[in-house]
Amino acid sequence: MNTVTTVRWHTVCPLSRLDLDRGVAALIDGVQVALFRTADGLYAIENRDPVTGAYVLSRGIVGSRRGVPTVASPLHKQVYDLRTGDCLDLPGVCVARHEIRCRDGMVEVRLRQEE
């Protein structure tokens, strides 16, 4: 599969709405995205847990594993690398990662979708 990045950046919320080490869900063009703010930066991944199919990753436990920023699914606790979307517990399992930035104090996301 090829990854396609949409051209458009979507303004989601002020940076101040993202608490450190907490997730927030956002609906962007019909796609549920989990947004995270850590000491290392901002991250955006698909909100759908690929193991269970539930849209819950924004409610996951934010942490790190060997210096890698992570989120653990609140259901079965699989851990995902926030930088890549890869599951650190189940090889071959991953979540989509989206581009995220802060511009003029506003969080913006650009969707990446599999083609």
Secondary structure, 3 states (H helix, E strand, C coil): CCEEECCCCEEEEEHHHCCECCEEEEEECCEEEEEEEECCEEEEEECECCCCCCECHHHCEEEEECCEEEEECCCCCCEEECCCCEECCCCCCECCEEEEEEECCEEEEECEEEC
